[in-house]
Amino acid sequence: MTDNSHQRFITLDVFRGLTIFFMIVVNTQGSGAVPFTQLTHAAWNGCTLTDLVFPSFLFAVGNAMVFANKKLALLPERAALYRIFRRTCLLFLIGYLLSWYPFVGWNGEGAIWLKPLGETRIMAVLQRIGLAYCFASLLVRYISFRYLVLVSALLLITYWGLLHYFGYEGIPYTIEGNAVRRLDLLVLGALHMYKENGIVFDPEGILSTLPAIVNVLAGYLTGCFILRKGKTIACIVRLLLTGTALVLIALYWDRFFPINKKLWSSSYVLYTGGIDILFVGVLYYFIEIRQWKRGTYFFLVFGKNPLFIYILSNLLGVFLILYLPGNITVIDWLNTKIFQVIAPGPVGCLLFSLFFTMLCWLAGWMMDKKKVYIRL
């Protein structure tokens, strides 16, 4: 068998770039109309295209770990752990600062006030990525490859049990009665949690980070399998069969533990993980086997600087909600004057989102031209 241990397949980089692309698209839908349903999160149970994005990013983090851990394995124990915990802390801190940013608040009448740390959200996207990466890295380092699947299954079953037994009786999988919310209220407090439609509930809560670890492990296991099997049809067939099996199991489990992104249910992990494996299998066939690489550079730009581009999109996103004279936000003005005029309705919302995403891509493209890549 060919030694692929030092080969980095372009498929995994394209997958990461695609994920960042869609993450920005769905996070910056235009105003002035109701966006396409698939470009918004499911209200509660169910899964839209938007709901696939975040777990796919965690899956991509697992892919990247395949190569990062080869370097970590060469380091002394203390140095390796230092790198893992350092990256975790940096991701958590950056995520927290993004929650606090822009540090002050203001309105259209010029009133400005300092945003208090006592009311800043603690858990969010980068915080979950940091924690899931940390635990997955430790599991990969101290548990043999063959037992990682077993550990993943135990994490998902344990999480199901925790939600079932510690949620409110009769309503353990509702927004009001779930154990994720109960723990966050107890540990974090309502002022440090996300609020939606008047209900305090954090979709990136402490407890629901537990199953998210499995999304990272799924990406890691998939990357290891691809590296071991190489560019073969047998590899693709195994990926497609595995992905299909996970999706079918998830659909069956959905009858008892609903597929739910905000709860990050165990069935949701299997469903999104299965779709990610299927998608990687298809990409792998066309890019690595058929050598269809035209157009991949567009997504590679996102994939080469994912953290920088994601942070940039968040910083620019805050600019969009600033008020202009006339008590109208930047995003509302742009959509009212331009995008909803060009294409009224959800198409206009999508056009604005694509325009915003291209601004982020241009920043990534300029960095790629200068060979500047941001790593933690």
N, C-alpha and C positions, 0 to 999 in steps of 0.2 A: 504493500500500500504506500502511496506517495506521502512523504512527510509534509504536512501543511501547518506545522506548529508555529512557523514564523510568517505565514502568509495572512495578509489582511484582506478579506474579501470586500469588494466594493458594495456588494448587496447590503451589508450591515450598515455602512455609512449612508447609503441612499435611504434606507429605512429610517434611520435617525433623522435625516434631513426632511423627509416627508412628514414625519411626526411633528417636527418643529414648525414646518409650513402650515399644517392644519391646526396646530395649537394656536398660532397667531390669528389665523383666519377666523376660527370659531370664537376667539376671545375678543375680537374687535368688530363685531357686526355693527353696521351702520344704524342710525336712528331714523325716525320718521315713518316707519312701517314695521310690520311684524316679519322677522326673518323667516327663512325656510325652516321647517320643523327639524330637519336633520342637522341644522346648524345651531341648534339650541339643545340644552340638556333636557332629558326626560324629566317630567314634573316630579316623579318619585320612582315607581317601579318601571322597568323597561330599559332599553338601551338604544340611543341614537348614534349617528356617526360621531357627533361631538363627544359622546360618552366613551368612545374608543380611544380618544387622543391621549389622555393622561396615563392610563395603564400602558399604552404603547410607548410612551416616553420612559416609563419605568422598565419596560421590556428592553428598550434600547440601552438603558443604563447597564442592565445585565449583560447585554452583548459586549459593551465596552469593557466590562470587568474581565472578560476572557483574556484580553491582551494586557490590561493593567495588572492583573494578578500574577502574570508571568514575571513581571518586574518585581512585584512585591515579594514573590517567593524567593528571590535572590537576596533580599535584605534580611538583616538580623531581626529577631522577633520584636524588639522594642521599636526599631525604626519603622517596620511595617505597620505596627499598631498606631504609631504616631501619625503616619500618613493617612490611615483610615479615619482616625478620630479628628485629625486636622481638617480633612475635606468635609466631614460631617458637620463640624462646628461652623466652618465657613459657609456652607450651603444654608444652614439654619440661620446664621446671623444675617446673611444677605436677604434671605426670605423675610426675616423679621423686619429688617430695615425697609424692604419694599412695602410691607404692610403699613409701616409708620409713615413712609414717604407720601407727600412732600413735606412732612414734619409740621406744616402749618395748614390751616384751613382758611378759606375766604369765600365771600359771596359777591354777587354782582354790585353791591353797594359799597364795596371797599373795606368791609370789616375783615380783619385778619386776627387769627388766634393760633397759639401753639397747640398742636395736637398732643394730648397727654399720653404718656406711656401707659398710664393706668387704664386706658381704654383701647390699647393697640392689640389687634388680633395676634395671637401667638402661633397658632398652627395654620399653615397654608401650603401652597404647592411645593416650593423649594424646601420647606421644612420637612414635608413628607418624603420628598426625594432623598434628602440627606439622611433621615432616620432609616428608611427602607434600604438605602445603599449600605449604611453602616452595619445593620444586622445581617444583610445578605453577604457582605464581605467577610464578616466573622464566621458565618456558617460555612462559607466556601473554604475558608482557611483551615477550619478545625474539624470539618466533617468530610468524609470521603465522598467522592462523586456519586457512588452508587446509592448512598443514603440520603442525598439531597431531595430526591423525589419523595421518599418516605417522610422526611421532615416537612416538606411542602404540604403533603396531604394532612399531616397532623396539625399544622398551623390552620388550615382551612376548616377542619372538623372542630378544632378547639374554639375557633372564632364563632362558628355556628352555635356551639354549646353555650358560649358566654352570652351571646345575644339572646338566645332562647331562654336561659335561666335567670339572667339579670335584667332583662327588659321588663316592663310592666306587664302583668298577667293579662293575656288576651290581646295585647297590642305591642308585642315585642319588636315588630318590624315596621312600626309607624314612626313618623317624624317626632311625635310627642313622647312615645313610649319606649324608644330604643335605648340600649345600654350604652351606646357610644355617647349619646347626649347626656345621659346621667353621669357618666364618669367625667366628661369635660366640664359640666357645671360644678361638680364637686372639686376638681383639681384646678381648673383654669378660671372658673367664674364667668358669668354671663358677659361681663364687659370685655373679656379677651376672646370672645367667640364671634363667629360669623352670624349675621342676622339676615334672614330672608323672609319677606312677606310678614314681618312682625314676629317671627318665630326664631328663637335663639337655637341654632344648631350648626355645628361645624362639619362640613363634608370631608374635611381633612383632619378629623379628630384623632385623639391619642389612641384609642382602642382600635379604630379602623385602619390604623397604620399596620397592624399585625398581618392581615391578609395581603396588604400591598407588598410586603416582603416577597411573597410568592411570585408576583409579577416580575420582580427583578430576577429571582432565581430561574423563572421560566426563560427569560432572555439569556441568562448565563448558560443554562443547560443546552438551549438551542444553538448558541454560538459555539459551545464546545463540540456539539455533535457535528455541526457543519465543518469545523476545523478538522475533526477526526476523519470524516467521510470524504471530504473534498468535493470536487466538481463531478459528481456522478448522478445518474438518474435514480439510482437506489436511494441516495440521500434525499432527493426531492420527494420520492414516493413516501418515504418514512415521515418526512415533515408533513405532507398532506394528510396522511392517515392519522398521525398524532393530533394534528389540528382539528380534523373532523371529529375524532373521538372526544376530544375535550369539549367541543361545542355541543355535541349530542348529550354528554353527561350534564353539562350546564343547563341545557333546556329541560332535562328531566328534573334536576335539582331545583329548578325554578318553581316547580309546583309546591315545594316545601319551604324553600328559602329563596325568595324572589331575587331575580337579577336586578340589582339596585346600585347605581354608581355612588350615590350620596352615603349609603351605608357601607359601600365597598364590600358587598356580600360575597361569600365564598363562590356562589354560582356565577357572580359577575366576574370574578377573577378567572375562573375556568373559561367562561365565554370569551372574554377579551383576550386571554392568553391563547386560546385556540385559534381565534381569528388572526392574531399576530403571527402565529406559526404558519398558518395557511398563507398569509400574505407574503411572509418571508420566503416560503417555498416557491410561490409564483414568481416573485422578484428574482430569486436565485436561478430559476430556470431560464428566464429571459436574459438576465444580465451575465451570469457566469457560464451557462451552457450555450445559449444562442448568441452570446456576445452582443446583445442589443444595448449599446451604451449611449446612444444618441439621446440627448436631453437630460442625462443623469447629472451633469455638472450643475444645473440649476438647483437641484436638491442637495448636492454635495456642499454647496456654499453654506446652506443652513447646517448641514451635518458637521462641518469642520469647526464651527464656532457656536455650538448650540447654546451654551450658557450665556455668552455675551449677547447673542441675538434675542434670547428670551428676556433677559434683563432689560435690554434696549426697548423691546416692545412694551414692557411694563412701564418704563419711564415715559415713553412717548404717549402711552395710553392715559397717563395722568394728565398730560398736557391737553388731551382732547376734552377733558371735563372742566377745563378752566372757563371762567365766564368772560365773555366779550361785552363791550358796551351794548346796552339794550337787554341785559340780563339773559343772554343766550350763550350756551356753551359752544366751544369750538366744534365739537362733533355734530351738534344740532345745526350749526350754521353751515358747515360743509355739506351736510346731507340735504338740508333745505334748499340751498342755493345751487348745488351742483349735482349730486348723485341721484337724488329723488326726482330731479328735473330730467336727467338723462334717461333714467329707467325707474319709474315710480313702482313702489312695492318692494317685495323681498329681493328682486334682482338688484335694485339700487343699493340695498343693504349689503349685498354680496360684493358689488363693485367697489364700494367704499372699503370693505374688508380686504379685498385683493390689492387695492391701491396702498393701503397702510402696510400690508405684508411686503409689498415690493419695496417700500421705503426701507424696511428692515433688511431685505435681501441686498439692496444696494450697499448698505453699510457692511454687511458680511462679505460682499463681493470685493469691496475696496480693501478690506482686511486680508482677504485671500490673495489679492494681487500683491500685497506688501508682505505676504507670508507671516502675518501676525495671527497667532492662535492663542486664545485665552484658555488656560487650564488651571484647575485648582490643585 
